[in-house]
Amino acid sequence: MNVMYAVTARSFNLCIVALILMAFGSASAGRADEKATAKMPAVGDKVPDFTLQDLAGHPQTLSKLTADSPTVLVVLRGFPGYQCPLCTIQVGGLIARAKEFQKANAKVILVYPGPADQLTERAKEFVKGKALPENFIFVTDPDYKFTEAYGLRWDAARETAFPSTFVIDQKGIVQFAKVSKSHGDRSKPEDILQALEAKK
């Protein structure tokens, strides 16, 4: 009888330990998943606020920029080890339509992500020869803090961020969103302008 009781008690204790370990493991896995997969903004979402520095070292805060006008947020590939030619084409296309963005009373924020080391110098190389209009703001994202917070980190060799475009209204709500999982397939200026027009 005592032997049976000892075996039963030991089995019961082992079951309790196993359940505790399983519960702890599940909780740990949940925390790891949360850290690894921030949600990409989608239409109807209120976007997280952020502050990034422009090339003059001035802080640019999203909520302040959207306070009096809609904002087009364009996430470039930044510096994945070279200057992305498709980003150059994309920015050139946006600049060519700058007067139309101004007419829509919209600001355009261009985010240039990459490793913090020499990122400002790389960003200055990227904009060299480009005359950024008054309503365009160019900021850097050192070490992908913004990119990760927005769930846009393309975490692979020689990659930085998924090229993305969002139209955000004055309440911080996404009205248009396009995230590309390739180097191409990016938002066209006319699609962005149409989204701005639809919000009026």
C-alpha positions, 0 to 999 in steps of 0.5 A, spaced: 500 500 500 505 504 501 509 503 495 503 504 491 502 511 494 509 513 493 508 511 486 502 515 485 504 521 489 511 521 484 507 520 478 502 526 480 508 530 482 511 529 475 505 531 471 505 537 475 512 539 473 510 537 466 504 542 466 508 548 469 514 547 464 509 546 458 505 553 460 512 556 461 514 554 454 508 557 451 508 563 454 515 564 452 514 562 445 508 567 445 513 573 447 518 571 442 512 571 437 510 578 439 517 581 439 518 578 432 512 580 428 509 587 429 503 588 425 504 592 419 499 598 418 493 596 414 487 601 412 483 603 418 488 602 423 491 608 427 498 608 426 504 608 432 507 615 432 514 616 431 520 621 431 525 620 426 531 625 424 532 629 418 538 630 414 539 636 418 538 633 425 532 636 426 526 631 429 520 630 425 514 627 429 509 623 425 503 626 429 505 633 428 506 632 421 499 629 420 496 635 425 494 639 419 494 635 413 494 628 410 501 625 410 504 620 405 509 615 408 514 612 403 518 607 406 524 605 402 529 600 402 534 605 404 542 602 404 542 594 403 549 595 402 548 599 395 543 605 393 537 601 391 536 603 383 528 602 384 528 607 390 531 612 386 526 611 380 520 611 385 523 618 389 524 621 382 516 619 380 514 622 386 518 628 386 515 629 378 508 630 381 510 634 387 505 640 385 500 635 385 501 633 392 502 640 394 495 641 391 492 636 395 495 639 401 499 633 403 506 632 406 511 626 403 515 623 408 521 618 405 524 613 410 531 611 409 532 605 413 539 601 414 545 600 419 546 606 424 553 606 422 554 611 416 547 611 415 546 619 414 552 619 410 549 614 405 542 617 405 546 624 403 549 620 397 542 618 396 539 625 395 545 628 392 542 631 385 535 630 387 531 637 389 526 635 394 520 639 394 518 643 400 513 638 402 517 632 402 521 630 408 527 625 408 528 622 414 533 616 416 531 610 420 538 607 424 538 600 426 531 599 423 527 601 430 521 604 426 521 599 420 521 593 426 515 597 430 511 598 423 512 590 422 516 592 415 523 589 416 525 585 411 530 581 415 534 577 410 541 578 407 542 584 403 535 587 405 532 592 410 525 594 409 519 592 405 518 598 400 511 600 403 507 606 402 501 609 406 496 615 406 495 617 413 489 622 415 489 628 420 487 623 425 493 618 424 488 613 420 491 609 414 487 611 408 491 607 403 496 602 404 501 598 399 507 593 402 511 590 397 514 583 398 519 584 392 524 590 390 518 592 385 511 592 385 511 599 388 505 604 389 504 609 383 504 616 384 497 616 381 494 611 386 497 615 392 494 621 389 487 618 388 487 616 395 488 623 397 483 625 393 478 620 395 479 623 402 477 630 401 
